[in-house]
Amino acid sequence: MSDKLASAATAGERKFYLDIMRAFAIISISMNHAVNRTYQNFSYSFFEFRSIPLWSSWIKVCAIVFGHIGVPLFLMISGALLLNKKMDGETDVKKFYKHNLLPLLITAELWYVIMYFFILAFHTDWAGVTPWSVVSGLISTVFFINQTTMDSMWYMPMILCLYMLIPYVVMIVKKVPFRMFLLPCSILYLDEMVFPIINTVMKLNFVDMSLTFVPKASNLFSIYFLYLLPGYWLSRGGLKRLRGRYIAAGAVLSFLCCCVFQFYAYSRPVQATIDYDFVLLPVLAVCIFELIRRGGHLLEKFQRPITYMAKISFAVYFVHILIMSLLEWYFPYGNWCKPLAMLFLEAVSIGGSVVIIRIFSRIPFCKKYLFMVKG
């Protein structure tokens, strides 16, 4: 095979493994939302743990851990794609803001408006609501102040802030060896992941103290760079010398450790749930990213549906939560077997999203600005 064909094959393979990752990530995120609407996860989880069968608790635990893989993978995809961009000066920064940051902001604002009126229409007691309160609430929401929106929209301010900084990070990573990031990332990891898990374990065991790491991560940069930067590193072959079986073992062990910790946390009267600051989640995300990067070609016969799901994954992120919320508010699944109800929410919200996106994508405005579907 010629060098040109080899390069094309590599590029195609890389694009497909990123498509697999996007499809995997959006299924993970929707699972997180489904389990939160089926089980008690933010309050009374201890009482639920004592009242449901052991097998159901383990399904809940595995679903929670699986549901927290999606956001890290999306951030790592962003690192793999955006941090490899050409960025030499002011012109490139302006170009990035125009073609990457601005469309993201427009889409976010459109969905803030949609979700604001969605909540008003389906989940608001209209007593005391006035035209001024509606208008002022909408203005506050679109300007990121005391927003009335879906909980899942926490992701948008975070990713918008990352996009603001990406051009400058690109300039740094192009000129500084990646190993030089270890020191600031270590401080970030200690403050945002290691010390919080130590404090959580002490809290779960009724130890009346907490540890504070004085070199605050807020003096550096966002915790989510701990996912963005490894995506860039892995895309450039950061783990290519490590054998696949070790990476697979790392994925299995880190997943099991996350599950065991969450199971233990549910068994304690103190409320605690793993989140994106959990100490082993970056390890799990890195292992899964690398496994998909290496083994993506094994799914080539499913390339068409996977690629389509990847293209609409960002749109699914917005649409599925509306469907799932309507089911939560109006559909009587509360007496169902909890795992069955969770799978029902997952399947209907994802399937319904695909149908809605496919229909409304026929409208060019919706396809470009509302769903950000390219091609």
C-alpha positions in Angstrom: 0.0 0.0 0.0 1.3 3.4 -0.9 2.0 6.0 1.8 -0.9 8.1 0.6 -3.3 5.1 0.9 -1.9 4.1 4.3 -2.4 7.7 5.6 -6.0 7.7 4.2 -6.7 4.3 5.9 -5.3 5.6 9.2 -7.4 8.8 9.0 -10.5 6.8 8.2 -9.8 4.4 11.1 -9.2 7.2 13.4 -12.5 8.9 12.4 -14.4 5.7 12.9 -13.0 5.0 16.4 -13.9 8.5 17.4 -17.4 7.8 16.1 -17.6 4.6 18.2 -16.6 6.7 21.2 -19.2 9.4 20.5 -22.0 6.8 20.2 -20.7 5.0 23.3 -20.5 8.3 25.3 -24.1 9.4 24.5 -25.5 6.0 25.5 -23.5 6.3 28.8 -24.8 9.8 29.5 -28.4 8.9 28.9 -28.0 5.9 31.2 -26.8 8.2 33.9 -30.0 10.3 33.5 -32.1 7.1 33.4 -30.7 5.6 36.6 -31.1 8.9 38.4 -34.8 8.9 37.5 -35.3 5.3 38.5 -33.4 4.9 41.7 -32.8 7.1 44.7 -29.4 8.6 44.0 -29.2 12.0 45.5 -31.2 11.4 48.7 -32.4 8.4 50.7 -30.1 6.1 48.8 -29.2 4.3 52.1 -32.9 3.5 52.8 -33.3 2.3 49.3 -30.2 0.1 49.6 -31.8 -1.6 52.6 -35.2 -2.1 50.9 -34.3 -3.4 47.4 -32.7 -6.8 46.5 -28.9 -7.1 46.4 -28.9 -7.8 42.7 -30.8 -4.6 42.0 -28.3 -2.6 44.0 -25.5 -4.0 41.9 -27.3 -3.1 38.7 -27.8 0.4 40.1 -24.1 0.6 41.0 -22.9 -0.6 37.6 -25.3 1.7 35.8 -24.0 4.7 37.8 -20.4 4.0 37.0 -21.1 3.3 33.3 -23.2 6.5 33.2 -20.2 8.5 34.3 -17.9 7.4 31.5 -19.6 9.5 28.8 -18.6 13.0 29.7 -15.0 12.1 30.2 -15.0 10.4 26.7 -16.6 13.5 25.1 -13.9 15.7 26.7 -11.1 13.3 25.6 -12.5 13.4 22.0 -12.4 17.2 22.2 -8.8 16.9 23.3 -7.9 14.5 20.5 -9.4 16.7 17.9 -9.0 20.3 19.1 -5.6 20.2 20.7 -4.2 18.9 17.4 -5.4 22.0 15.5 -3.0 24.5 14.0 -2.9 27.5 16.3 -0.1 30.0 15.6 -1.5 33.4 16.6 -4.4 35.9 16.8 -5.8 34.9 13.4 -6.1 31.3 14.3 -7.6 32.1 17.7 -10.3 34.3 16.0 -11.0 31.5 13.5 -11.4 29.0 16.2 -13.8 31.3 18.1 -15.8 31.9 15.0 -16.1 28.3 13.7 -16.0 26.4 17.0 -17.0 28.5 20.0 -19.7 30.7 18.4 -21.7 27.8 16.9 -21.6 26.0 20.3 -22.8 29.2 22.1 -25.6 29.7 19.5 -26.8 26.1 20.0 -26.6 26.3 23.8 -28.7 29.5 23.8 -31.3 28.0 21.5 -31.7 25.0 23.9 -31.8 27.2 26.9 -34.8 29.0 25.4 -36.4 25.7 24.4 -35.8 24.1 27.9 -37.0 27.2 29.7 -40.4 27.2 28.0 -40.5 23.4 28.2 -40.3 23.6 32.0 -42.8 26.4 32.1 -45.3 24.4 30.0 -44.9 21.0 31.6 -43.5 21.4 35.1 -44.5 24.8 36.6 -47.3 25.8 39.0 -48.6 28.8 37.2 -50.0 30.4 40.4 -48.2 33.7 40.9 -46.5 33.6 37.4 -46.6 37.0 35.7 -45.5 38.1 32.2 -42.6 40.0 33.8 -41.5 36.9 35.8 -41.5 34.9 32.5 -39.5 37.5 30.6 -37.1 38.2 33.4 -36.6 34.4 33.9 -35.9 34.0 30.2 -33.4 36.9 30.2 -31.6 35.4 33.3 -31.5 32.0 31.7 -29.9 33.1 28.4 -27.4 35.2 30.2 -26.3 32.3 32.5 -27.7 33.9 35.7 -30.0 31.8 38.0 -31.0 29.7 35.1 -34.2 27.8 34.7 -33.2 24.8 32.6 -32.6 21.1 32.8 -30.0 19.8 35.2 -28.1 18.1 32.3 -27.2 21.6 30.9 -24.5 22.0 33.5 -22.3 20.7 30.7 -22.7 23.7 28.5 -21.1 26.4 30.6 -18.2 24.0 31.4 -17.5 23.1 27.7 -17.9 26.8 26.6 -15.3 27.8 29.2 -13.0 25.0 28.0 -13.4 26.2 24.4 -12.4 29.7 25.4 -9.1 28.4 26.6 -8.4 25.7 24.0 -6.5 28.0 21.5 -4.0 28.9 24.2 -3.7 25.4 25.4 -3.0 24.3 21.8 -0.2 26.9 21.6 1.4 25.5 24.8 1.1 21.8 24.0 2.7 22.4 20.5 5.8 24.0 22.1 6.1 22.3 25.5 6.7 18.5 25.9 3.6 16.8 27.3 5.5 15.6 30.4 5.8 19.2 31.5 2.1 19.2 32.2 2.6 16.5 34.9 3.3 19.0 37.7 0.2 21.3 37.3 -2.0 18.3 36.5 -0.7 16.5 39.6 -1.8 19.5 41.8 -5.2 19.5 40.0 -5.5 15.7 40.5 -4.6 15.9 44.2 -6.9 18.8 45.0 -9.9 17.8 42.9 -9.8 14.0 43.1 -7.5 12.5 45.7 -8.3 14.7 48.7 -12.1 14.7 48.1 -12.2 10.9 48.0 -10.2 10.8 51.3 -12.7 13.2 52.9 -15.6 11.2 51.5 -14.3 8.0 53.0 -13.8 9.7 56.4 -17.3 11.1 56.1 -18.8 7.7 55.3 -17.1 6.4 58.5 -18.2 9.3 60.7 -14.8 10.8 61.1 -15.4 14.4 62.1 -12.6 16.0 60.2 -11.6 16.9 56.6 -8.3 17.5 54.8 -7.6 20.6 52.7 -5.0 20.7 50.0 -3.7 24.3 50.1 -2.4 24.7 46.5 -6.0 25.0 45.2 -6.9 23.8 41.8 -8.8 27.0 41.3 -5.5 28.7 41.1 -4.6 26.6 38.1 -7.4 25.5 35.7 -10.6 23.4 35.5 -10.7 19.8 36.6 -12.0 18.8 33.2 -8.5 19.4 31.7 -7.7 16.0 33.4 -9.8 14.5 30.7 -9.1 16.9 27.8 -5.3 16.6 27.9 -5.2 12.8 28.1 -7.4 12.7 25.0 -4.7 14.7 23.1 -1.9 12.5 24.6 -3.6 9.2 23.6 -4.4 10.4 20.1 -0.7 10.9 19.6 0.1 7.4 20.7 0.7 8.0 24.4 0.1 4.3 25.3 1.0 2.6 22.1 3.9 0.7 23.7 1.7 -0.7 26.4 0.2 -4.1 25.7 -3.6 -4.3 25.1 -4.1 -6.9 27.9 -2.7 -4.5 30.5 -5.0 -1.7 29.3 -8.0 -4.1 29.4 -7.0 -5.2 32.9 -6.8 -1.5 33.9 -10.3 -0.9 32.5 -11.8 -3.9 34.3 -10.0 -3.2 37.6 -10.8 0.5 37.7 -14.5 -0.2 36.8 -14.7 -2.8 39.5 -13.1 -0.5 42.1 -15.5 2.3 41.2 -18.4 -0.1 41.6 -17.2 -1.5 44.9 -16.7 2.0 46.3 -20.2 3.1 45.2 -21.7 0.0 46.6 -20.0 0.7 49.9 -21.2 4.3 49.8 -24.8 3.2 49.3 -24.5 0.9 52.3 -23.6 3.8 54.6 -26.2 6.3 56.1 -24.1 9.3 54.7 -25.1 10.3 51.2 -22.2 10.0 48.7 -22.2 9.3 44.9 -19.2 9.1 42.6 -18.9 12.0 40.2 -16.4 13.3 37.6 -14.0 14.1 40.4 -13.7 10.5 41.4 -10.1 9.5 41.7 -10.3 6.4 39.4 -12.6 7.8 36.7 -9.7 9.3 34.6 -8.0 5.9 34.7 -11.1 4.1 33.5 -11.8 6.7 30.8 -8.2 6.5 29.5 -8.3 2.7 29.4 -11.7 2.7 27.5 -10.5 5.4 25.1 -7.3 3.4 24.3 -9.2 0.1 23.9 -11.7 1.7 21.4 -8.8 3.4 19.6 -7.1 0.1 19.1 -10.1 -2.1 18.5 -12.5 0.2 16.6 -11.9 -1.7 13.3 -13.6 -4.7 14.8 -17.0 -2.9 14.5 -16.6 -1.8 10.9 -19.6 -3.9 9.8 -21.7 -1.6 12.0 -20.1 1.5 10.7 -23.2 3.1 9.1 -25.5 3.1 12.3 -22.5 3.9 14.5 -21.5 6.9 12.4 -25.0 8.2 12.2 -25.4 8.0 16.0 -22.0 9.7 16.3 -23.2 12.6 14.0 -26.3 13.2 16.0 -24.8 12.5 19.5 -24.7 16.1 20.5 -28.3 16.6 19.4 -29.3 13.5 21.3 -27.8 15.0 24.4 -30.3 17.9 24.2 -33.4 16.0 23.0 -33.3 12.8 25.1 -33.5 14.7 28.4 -36.8 16.3 27.3 -38.3 12.9 26.5 -37.0 11.4 29.7 -38.4 14.2 31.8 -41.9 13.9 30.2 -41.8 10.2 31.0 -40.7 10.9 34.6 -43.4 13.5 35.1 -46.4 11.8 33.4 -45.7 8.1 32.7 -46.6 5.7 35.6 -43.4 3.5 35.7 -42.9 4.0 39.4 -44.1 0.6 40.4 -42.1 -1.3 37.8 -39.1 -3.4 38.5 -36.4 -0.7 38.8 -33.9 -2.1 36.2 -36.7 -2.6 33.7 -37.9 1.0 34.3 -34.3 2.2 33.8 -33.9 0.4 30.5 -37.3 1.6 29.4 -36.3 5.3 30.0 -33.0 4.7 28.2 -34.5 3.0 25.2 -37.5 5.3 24.7 -35.5 8.5 25.2 -32.7 7.4 22.8 -35.0 6.0 20.2 -37.4 8.9 20.4 -34.4 11.3 20.1 -33.3 9.6 16.9 -36.7 9.9 15.4 -37.2 13.6 16.3 -33.7 14.6 15.1 -34.2 12.7 11.8 -37.5 14.5 11.2 -36.5 18.0 12.2 -33.1 17.7 10.5 -34.9 18.1 7.2 -35.2 21.8 8.2 -31.7 23.3 7.4 -31.9 25.7 10.4 -32.6 22.9 12.9 -29.9 20.7 11.4 -27.2 23.4 11.5 -28.0 25.4 14.6 -30.2 23.3 16.8 -28.6 19.9 16.3 -25.1 20.9 14.9 -25.3 18.0 12.5 -22.6 18.1 9.8 -22.7 16.3 6.5 
